[in-house]
């Protein structure tokens, strides 16, 4: 798809969004079922959804390179925002590996184009 120089129209953005969805080889659609529970306000500390968010996750999805590299990041961060993060060299390499995986995807190639 060729893009015109200058202003981007709503129709062009819609076309781009459709193209990105079509190119998403790592889509989790149909591979993950969620239990959304209830809605709440920002800052509310009470969990009003008693069930886990993820009802079902296709384990094969988590073995895909993109998701495997994403999962490797989860233990890199402290959930307490008041704690100053200490970033190790290994954590930085995990972040770089994840970003490299994202950037080589067909979705990002089209987005950058």
DSSP file (Angstrom, degrees, kcal/mol; ACC not computed):
  #  RESIDUE AA STRUCTURE BP1 BP2  ACC     N-H-->O    O-->H-N    N-H-->O    O-->H-N    TCO  KAPPA ALPHA  PHI   PSI    X-CA   Y-CA   Z-CA
    1    1 A X              0   0    0      0, 0.0     2,-0.4     0, 0.0     0, 0.0   0.000 360.0 360.0 360.0 131.6    0.0    0.0    0.0
    2    2 A X        -     0   0    0      0, 0.0     2,-0.4     0, 0.0     0, 0.0  -0.778 360.0-146.0 -97.5 140.9    1.4    3.4   -0.9
    3    3 A X        -     0   0    0     -2,-0.4     2,-0.2     5,-0.0     5,-0.1  -0.879  13.8-124.5-110.0 138.5    0.8    6.4    1.3
    4    4 A X        -     0   0    0     -2,-0.4     2,-0.1     3,-0.1     0, 0.0  -0.490  28.9-111.4 -77.1 147.9    0.3    9.9    0.1
    5    5 A X  S    S+     0   0    0     -2,-0.2     2,-0.3     3,-0.0    -1,-0.1  -0.461  82.9  22.8 -74.1 151.5    2.6   12.7    1.4
    6    6 A X  S    S+     0   0    0     -2,-0.1     2,-0.1     2,-0.0    -2,-0.0  -0.715 109.6  19.1  97.9-144.9    1.0   15.3    3.7
    7    7 A X        -     0   0    0     -2,-0.3     2,-0.5     1,-0.1    -3,-0.1  -0.333  67.2-137.2 -68.3 141.8   -2.2   14.8    5.7
    8    8 A X        -     0   0    0     -2,-0.1     2,-0.1    -5,-0.1    -1,-0.1  -0.864  19.5-139.1 -99.4 131.4   -3.4   11.3    6.4
    9    9 A X     >  -     0   0    0     -2,-0.5     4,-2.2     1,-0.1     5,-0.2  -0.410  21.6-113.0 -85.9 163.7   -7.1   10.8    6.1
   10   10 A X  H  > S+     0   0    0      1,-0.2     4,-2.4     2,-0.2     5,-0.2   0.884 119.7  54.8 -60.3 -38.4   -9.4    8.8    8.4
   11   11 A X  H  > S+     0   0    0      2,-0.2     4,-2.2     1,-0.2    -1,-0.2   0.887 107.3  49.6 -63.9 -39.4   -9.9    6.3    5.5
   12   12 A X  H  > S+     0   0    0      2,-0.2     4,-2.5     1,-0.2    -1,-0.2   0.901 110.7  49.6 -66.2 -40.8   -6.1    5.9    5.1
   13   13 A X  H  X S+     0   0    0     -4,-2.2     4,-2.6     2,-0.2    -2,-0.2   0.904 110.6  50.1 -63.9 -40.7   -5.8    5.3    8.9
   14   14 A X  H  X S+     0   0    0     -4,-2.4     4,-2.2     2,-0.2    -2,-0.2   0.910 111.0  49.5 -63.2 -42.0   -8.6    2.7    8.8
   15   15 A X  H  X S+     0   0    0     -4,-2.2     4,-2.3     2,-0.2    -2,-0.2   0.903 110.8  50.1 -63.0 -41.8   -6.9    1.0    5.8
   16   16 A X  H  X S+     0   0    0     -4,-2.5     4,-2.7     2,-0.2    -2,-0.2   0.929 109.3  51.1 -62.2 -45.6   -3.6    0.9    7.7
   17   17 A X  H  X S+     0   0    0     -4,-2.6     4,-2.2     1,-0.2    -2,-0.2   0.914 111.3  47.9 -59.4 -43.3   -5.2   -0.5   10.8
   18   18 A X  H  X S+     0   0    0     -4,-2.2     4,-2.1     1,-0.2    -1,-0.2   0.894 111.6  50.6 -63.9 -40.0   -6.8   -3.3    8.7
   19   19 A X  H  X S+     0   0    0     -4,-2.3     4,-1.6     2,-0.2    -2,-0.2   0.899 109.7  50.2 -64.7 -41.4   -3.5   -4.0    7.0
   20   20 A X  H  X S+     0   0    0     -4,-2.7     4,-0.7     2,-0.2    -2,-0.2   0.908 110.2  49.5 -65.2 -41.9   -1.7   -4.2   10.4
   21   21 A X  H >< S+     0   0    0     -4,-2.2     3,-0.9     1,-0.2    -1,-0.2   0.914 110.4  51.4 -62.0 -42.0   -4.3   -6.7   11.7
   22   22 A X  H 3< S+     0   0    0     -4,-2.1    -1,-0.2     1,-0.2    -2,-0.2   0.819 112.0  46.7 -65.1 -30.6   -3.9   -8.8    8.6
   23   23 A X  H 3< S+     0   0    0     -4,-1.6     2,-1.4    -5,-0.1    84,-0.3   0.513  80.6 114.6 -88.8  -5.5   -0.1   -8.9    9.0
   24   24 A X    X<  +     0   0    0     -3,-0.9     3,-1.0    -4,-0.7    -1,-0.1  -0.508  33.5 171.7 -75.8  93.2   -0.2   -9.8   12.7
   25   25 A X  T 3  S+     0   0    0     -2,-1.4    -1,-0.2     1,-0.2    -4,-0.0   0.679  77.5  53.5 -71.6 -18.9    1.4  -13.3   12.8
   26   26 A X  T 3  S+     0   0    0     -3,-0.1    -1,-0.2    38,-0.0    -2,-0.1   0.128  76.0 146.9-104.9  19.0    1.5  -13.2   16.6
   27   27 A X    <   -     0   0    0     -3,-1.0    -6,-0.0     1,-0.1     0, 0.0  -0.265  39.9-155.4 -58.6 139.3   -2.1  -12.3   17.2
   28   28 A X    >>  +     0   0    0      2,-0.1     3,-2.4     3,-0.1     4,-0.9   0.360  49.4 132.2 -94.8   3.2   -3.6  -13.8   20.4
   29   29 A X  T 34 S+     0   0    0      1,-0.3     4,-0.1     2,-0.2    -2,-0.0  -0.370  81.8   6.8 -60.0 126.8   -7.1  -13.7   19.0
   30   30 A X  T 34 S+     0   0    0      2,-0.4    -1,-0.3    -2,-0.1     3,-0.1   0.357 119.0  78.6  82.3  -6.0   -8.8  -17.0   19.6
   31   31 A X  T <4 S+     0   0    0     -3,-2.4    27,-3.0     1,-0.2     2,-0.4   0.464  91.6  48.1-110.2  -5.6   -5.8  -18.2   21.7
   32   32 A X  E  <  -A   57   0A   0     -4,-0.9     2,-0.4    25,-0.2    -2,-0.4  -1.000  61.4-163.5-137.8 132.9   -6.7  -16.4   24.9
   33   33 A X  E     -A   56   0A   0     23,-2.8    22,-2.5    -2,-0.4    23,-1.8  -0.976  15.8-158.2-115.9 132.6  -10.0  -16.2   26.8
   34   34 A X  E     -A   54   0A   0     -2,-0.4     2,-0.6    20,-0.2    20,-0.2  -0.798  19.0-147.9-111.3 150.3  -10.4  -13.4   29.4
   35   35 A X        -     0   0    0     18,-3.1    -2,-0.0    -2,-0.3    16,-0.0  -0.945  18.5-173.1-109.5 104.0  -12.7  -13.0   32.4
   36   36 A X        -     0   0    0     -2,-0.6    -1,-0.1     1,-0.2     2,-0.1   0.773  12.7-179.3 -76.6 -25.7  -13.2   -9.2   32.4
   37   37 A X        -     0   0    0     15,-0.1    -1,-0.2    16,-0.1     2,-0.2  -0.393  43.7 -22.1  66.8-134.7  -15.1   -9.0   35.7
   38   38 A X        -     0   0    0     -2,-0.1     2,-0.3     1,-0.0    11,-0.1  -0.566  58.9-114.5-110.7 171.4  -16.2   -5.6   36.7
   39   39 A X        +     0   0    0     -2,-0.2     2,-0.3     9,-0.1    -2,-0.0  -0.765  35.0 172.1-102.0 152.2  -15.1   -2.0   36.0
   40   40 A X        -     0   0    0     -2,-0.3     2,-0.3     4,-0.0     3,-0.0  -0.861  31.0 -93.3-146.3 179.8  -13.7    0.3   38.6
   41   41 A X    >   -     0   0    0     -2,-0.3     3,-1.8     1,-0.1     2,-0.1  -0.685  46.8 -90.6-100.3 155.1  -12.0    3.7   38.9
   42   42 A X  T 3  S+     0   0    0     -2,-0.3     3,-0.1     1,-0.2    -1,-0.1  -0.388 113.9  26.0 -58.9 136.2   -8.4    4.6   38.8
   43   43 A X  T 3  S+     0   0    0      1,-0.3     2,-0.6    -2,-0.1    -1,-0.2   0.245  82.5 132.5  92.4 -13.2   -6.9    4.5   42.3
   44   44 A X    <   -     0   0    0     -3,-1.8    -1,-0.3     1,-0.2    -4,-0.0  -0.625  38.5-167.0 -72.9 119.2   -9.5    2.1   43.7
   45   45 A X        +     0   0    0     -2,-0.6     2,-0.4    -3,-0.1    -1,-0.2   0.585  56.9  98.8 -85.6 -10.3   -7.4   -0.5   45.6
   46   46 A X  S    S-     0   0    0      1,-0.1     2,-0.9     2,-0.0    -2,-0.1  -0.649  70.9-137.6 -82.5 129.3  -10.2   -3.0   46.0
   47   47 A X        +     0   0    0     -2,-0.4    -2,-0.1     1,-0.1    -1,-0.1  -0.770  22.4 179.9 -85.8 108.0  -10.2   -5.8   43.5
   48   48 A X        +     0   0    0     -2,-0.9     2,-0.7     1,-0.1    -1,-0.1   0.383  63.5  78.5 -92.4   4.4  -13.9   -6.2   42.5
   49   49 A X        -     0   0    0      1,-0.1    -1,-0.1   -12,-0.1     4,-0.1  -0.900  59.0-174.4-112.7 101.3  -13.1   -9.1   40.0
   50   50 A X        +     0   0    0     -2,-0.7     2,-0.2     2,-0.1    -1,-0.1   0.707  61.3  73.9 -72.4 -19.3  -12.7  -12.2   42.1
   51   51 A X  S    S-     0   0    0      1,-0.1     4,-0.1     2,-0.0   -16,-0.1  -0.603  93.7 -94.3 -94.2 154.9  -11.7  -14.4   39.1
   52   52 A X        -     0   0    0     -2,-0.2   -17,-0.2     1,-0.1    -1,-0.1  -0.326  29.6-126.2 -62.0 148.7   -8.3  -14.4   37.3
   53   53 A X  S    S+     0   0    0      1,-0.1   -18,-3.1   -19,-0.1     2,-0.8   0.919  97.0  63.5 -61.9 -45.7   -8.2  -12.2   34.2
   54   54 A X  E     +A   34   0A   0    -20,-0.2   -20,-0.2     1,-0.2     3,-0.2  -0.741  54.4 171.4 -89.7 112.7   -6.9  -15.1   32.0
   55   55 A X  E    S+     0   0A   0    -22,-2.5     2,-0.3    -2,-0.8   -21,-0.2   0.863  74.5   2.1 -82.4 -41.1   -9.4  -17.9   31.8
   56   56 A X  E     -A   33   0A   0    -23,-1.8   -23,-2.8     2,-0.0     2,-0.4  -0.985  60.0-175.5-150.4 136.1   -7.5  -19.8   29.0
   57   57 A X  E     -A   32   0A   0     -2,-0.3     2,-0.6   -25,-0.2   -25,-0.2  -0.991  30.3-125.6-133.3 125.6   -4.2  -19.2   27.3
   58   58 A X    >>  -     0   0    0    -27,-3.0     3,-1.4    -2,-0.4     4,-0.9  -0.587  18.8-148.5 -68.1 114.6   -3.0  -21.4   24.4
   59   59 A X  H 3> S+     0   0    0     -2,-0.6     4,-0.7     1,-0.3     3,-0.3   0.786  93.7  65.5 -59.9 -28.6    0.5  -22.5   25.7
   60   60 A X  H >4 S+     0   0    0      1,-0.2     3,-0.7     2,-0.2     4,-0.5   0.847  95.5  58.9 -62.5 -32.4    1.8  -22.7   22.1
   61   61 A X  H X4 S+     0   0    0     -3,-1.4     3,-1.3     1,-0.2     6,-0.4   0.903 101.2  54.0 -61.3 -41.4    1.3  -18.9   21.9
   62   62 A X  H 3< S+     0   0    0     -4,-0.9    -1,-0.2     1,-0.3    -2,-0.2   0.661 102.1  58.8 -71.5 -15.4    3.7  -18.4   24.8
   63   63 A X  T << S+     0   0    0     -4,-0.7    -1,-0.3    -3,-0.7    -2,-0.2   0.564  79.9 107.2 -88.5  -9.3    6.4  -20.4   23.1
   64   64 A X  S <> S-     0   0    0     -3,-1.3     4,-2.8    -4,-0.5     3,-0.3  -0.439  84.9-114.8 -65.5 144.2    6.4  -18.0   20.1
   65   65 A X  H  > S+     0   0    0      1,-0.2     4,-2.3     2,-0.2     5,-0.2   0.859 112.4  52.7 -52.2 -42.8    9.5  -15.8   20.1
   66   66 A X  H  > S+     0   0    0      1,-0.2     4,-1.7     2,-0.2    -1,-0.2   0.939 115.4  39.2 -60.9 -47.7    7.7  -12.6   20.7
   67   67 A X  H  > S+     0   0    0     -6,-0.4     4,-2.9    -3,-0.3    -1,-0.2   0.864 113.1  55.2 -73.0 -36.2    5.7  -13.8   23.7
   68   68 A X  H  X S+     0   0    0     -4,-2.8     4,-1.4     1,-0.2    -1,-0.2   0.910 110.9  45.8 -61.7 -41.1    8.7  -15.7   25.1
   69   69 A X  H  X S+     0   0    0     -4,-2.3     4,-0.5    -5,-0.3    -1,-0.2   0.849 112.4  51.2 -71.3 -33.4   10.8  -12.6   25.1
   70   70 A X  H >X S+     0   0    0     -4,-1.7     3,-1.6    -5,-0.2     4,-0.6   0.936 107.8  51.8 -66.0 -46.3    7.9  -10.6   26.6
   71   71 A X  H >< S+     0   0    0     -4,-2.9     3,-0.9     1,-0.3     4,-0.4   0.834 100.7  63.3 -60.2 -32.3    7.5  -13.1   29.4
   72   72 A X  H 3< S+     0   0    0     -4,-1.4     3,-0.4     1,-0.2    -1,-0.3   0.738  99.6  55.7 -64.1 -21.5   11.2  -12.8   30.2
   73   73 A X  H X< S+     0   0    0     -3,-1.6     3,-2.5    -4,-0.5     4,-0.3   0.715  83.4  85.3 -81.8 -21.3   10.7   -9.1   31.1
   74   74 A X  G X< S+     0   0    0     -3,-0.9     3,-0.6    -4,-0.6    -1,-0.2   0.765  89.7  47.3 -60.0 -29.5    8.0   -9.7   33.7
   75   75 A X  G 3  S+     0   0    0     -4,-0.4    -1,-0.3    -3,-0.4    -2,-0.1   0.368  94.0  81.2 -91.8   7.9   10.4  -10.3   36.6
   76   76 A X  G <  S+     0   0    0     -3,-2.5     2,-0.4    15,-0.1    -1,-0.2   0.617  85.1  63.0 -84.5 -12.7   12.5   -7.2   35.7
   77   77 A X  S <  S-     0   0    0     -3,-0.6     2,-0.5    -4,-0.3    10,-0.0  -0.887  72.7-131.7-124.6 145.3   10.3   -4.6   37.3
   78   78 A X        -     0   0    0     -2,-0.4     5,-0.1     5,-0.2     7,-0.1  -0.792  13.8-145.8 -90.6 129.8    9.1   -3.9   40.9
   79   79 A X  S    S+     0   0    0     -2,-0.5     2,-0.8     2,-0.1    -1,-0.1   0.715  81.1  88.0 -69.8 -18.6    5.3   -3.4   41.1
   80   80 A X    >   -     0   0    0      1,-0.2     3,-1.8     2,-0.0    -2,-0.1  -0.728  66.4-160.0 -82.8 110.3    5.9   -0.8   43.9
   81   81 A X  T 3  S+     0   0    0     -2,-0.8    -1,-0.2     1,-0.3     4,-0.1   0.646  87.2  65.9 -67.6 -13.7    6.3    2.5   42.0
   82   82 A X  T 3  S+     0   0    0      2,-0.1     2,-0.5    -3,-0.0    -1,-0.3   0.598  84.0  89.6 -82.5 -10.8    8.0    4.0   45.1
   83   83 A X  S <  S-     0   0    0     -3,-1.8     2,-0.4    -5,-0.1    -5,-0.2  -0.757  82.0-125.8 -91.4 127.6   11.0    1.6   44.7
   84   84 A X        -     0   0    0     -2,-0.5     2,-0.1     1,-0.1    -2,-0.1  -0.568  30.2-122.5 -72.1 127.1   13.9    2.8   42.6
   85   85 A X        -     0   0    0     -2,-0.4     2,-0.6    -4,-0.1    -1,-0.1  -0.433  15.3-153.4 -71.7 141.6   14.6    0.2   39.9
   86   86 A X        -     0   0    0    -10,-0.1     2,-0.5    -2,-0.1    -1,-0.0  -0.966  15.2-155.8-113.5 111.1   18.0   -1.3   39.7
   87   87 A X        -     0   0    0     -2,-0.6     2,-0.2     4,-0.0   -10,-0.0  -0.777   5.9-156.4 -96.1 123.9   18.5   -2.5   36.1
   88   88 A X     >  -     0   0    0     -2,-0.5     4,-2.1   -12,-0.1     5,-0.1  -0.474  30.0-110.5 -91.1 166.2   21.1   -5.2   35.4
   89   89 A X  H  > S+     0   0    0      1,-0.2     4,-2.2     2,-0.2     5,-0.1   0.875 120.0  54.5 -61.3 -38.1   22.9   -5.9   32.2
   90   90 A X  H  > S+     0   0    0      2,-0.2     4,-2.0     1,-0.2    -1,-0.2   0.896 107.4  49.9 -63.9 -40.3   20.9   -9.1   31.8
   91   91 A X  H  > S+     0   0    0      2,-0.2     4,-2.3     1,-0.2    -1,-0.2   0.900 109.2  51.3 -65.2 -40.6   17.6   -7.1   32.1
   92   92 A X  H  X S+     0   0    0     -4,-2.1     4,-2.4     1,-0.2    -1,-0.2   0.904 109.4  50.4 -62.7 -40.8   18.8   -4.6   29.5
   93   93 A X  H  X S+     0   0    0     -4,-2.2     4,-2.4     2,-0.2    -1,-0.2   0.880 109.3  51.6 -65.1 -37.6   19.7   -7.5   27.1
   94   94 A X  H  X S+     0   0    0     -4,-2.0     4,-2.2     2,-0.2    -2,-0.2   0.910 110.6  48.4 -64.4 -41.7   16.2   -8.9   27.6
   95   95 A X  H  X S+     0   0    0     -4,-2.3     4,-2.5     1,-0.2    -2,-0.2   0.923 112.7  48.0 -63.4 -44.2   14.6   -5.6   26.8
   96   96 A X  H  X S+     0   0    0     -4,-2.4     4,-2.4     1,-0.2    -2,-0.2   0.883 110.6  51.5 -65.0 -38.6   16.8   -5.2   23.7
   97   97 A X  H  X S+     0   0    0     -4,-2.4     4,-2.0     2,-0.2    -1,-0.2   0.898 111.0  48.3 -65.3 -40.3   15.9   -8.8   22.6
   98   98 A X  H  X S+     0   0    0     -4,-2.2     4,-2.4   -29,-0.2    -2,-0.2   0.942 112.5  47.6 -64.7 -47.5   12.2   -8.1   23.0
   99   99 A X  H  X S+     0   0    0     -4,-2.5     4,-2.8     1,-0.2    -2,-0.2   0.892 110.6  52.1 -61.9 -39.6   12.4   -4.8   21.0
  100  100 A X  H  X S+     0   0    0     -4,-2.4     4,-1.3     2,-0.2    -1,-0.2   0.901 109.9  49.7 -62.6 -40.1   14.4   -6.4   18.3
  101  101 A X  H  < S+     0   0    0     -4,-2.0     4,-0.3     2,-0.2     3,-0.2   0.914 112.3  47.2 -64.7 -42.9   11.7   -9.1   18.0
  102  102 A X  H >< S+     0   0    0     -4,-2.4     3,-1.5     1,-0.2     6,-0.4   0.932 110.6  52.3 -62.5 -45.9    9.0   -6.5   17.8
  103  103 A X  H 3< S+     0   0    0     -4,-2.8    -1,-0.2     1,-0.3    -2,-0.2   0.733 105.7  53.9 -67.7 -22.5   10.8   -4.5   15.2
  104  104 A X  T 3< S+     0   0    0     -4,-1.3    -1,-0.3    -3,-0.2    -2,-0.2   0.467  85.9 109.2 -91.0   1.4   11.3   -7.5   12.9
  105  105 A X  S <> S-     0   0    0     -3,-1.5     4,-2.3    -4,-0.3     5,-0.2  -0.400  80.1-119.9 -73.2 152.0    7.6   -8.3   12.8
  106  106 A X  H  > S+     0   0    0    -83,-0.3     4,-2.2     1,-0.2     5,-0.2   0.833 113.5  58.8 -59.2 -31.9    5.6   -7.7    9.7
  107  107 A X  H  > S+     0   0    0    -84,-0.3     4,-2.4     1,-0.2    -1,-0.2   0.941 109.5  41.3 -63.6 -47.2    3.3   -5.3   11.6
  108  108 A X  H  > S+     0   0    0     -6,-0.4     4,-2.9     2,-0.2     5,-0.3   0.861 110.9  56.8 -70.9 -34.0    6.3   -3.1   12.6
  109  109 A X  H  X S+     0   0    0     -4,-2.3     4,-1.7     2,-0.2    -1,-0.2   0.933 112.3  42.4 -60.8 -44.1    7.8   -3.3    9.1
  110  110 A X  H  < S+     0   0    0     -4,-2.2    -2,-0.2     2,-0.2    -1,-0.2   0.906 113.8  52.1 -68.2 -41.0    4.5   -2.0    7.6
  111  111 A X  H  < S+     0   0    0     -4,-2.4    -2,-0.2     1,-0.2    -1,-0.2   0.921 112.0  45.5 -61.3 -44.4    4.1    0.6   10.4
  112  112 A X  H  <        0   0    0     -4,-2.9    -1,-0.2     1,-0.3    -2,-0.2   0.838 360.0 360.0 -68.7 -32.7    7.6    1.9    9.8
  113  113 A X     <        0   0    0     -4,-1.7    -1,-0.3    -5,-0.3    -2,-0.2   0.507 360.0 360.0 -65.1 360.0    7.1    2.0    6.1
